[in-house]
Amino acid sequence: MRKIILIYEWIFRTLLFFLPDVPVIMRFRGLLYSIVLKECGKSFQITHNAILSSSYTISLGNNVYIANNCVIL
């Protein structure tokens, strides 16, 4: 299951990497990440070059914004 999650994350990170960091697209990235997160609140935004590793173990609250060059292991 872990390998499937890693492949899923890699695919959508690669496809959305070149889109600009505007709120609508960052929320869309957050929505795609929220599928594999342990818990995720409302209005999760993540920039194109932020990295979440082992995302299936991460829990986030409401109104979370993960900025440029942020790495969460």
Buried (B, 14 or more C-beta within 10 A) or exposed (E): EEEEBBEBBEEBBEEBEEEEBEEEBBBBBBBBBBEBBEEBEEBBBBBBEBBBEEBEEBEBEEEBBBEEEEEEE
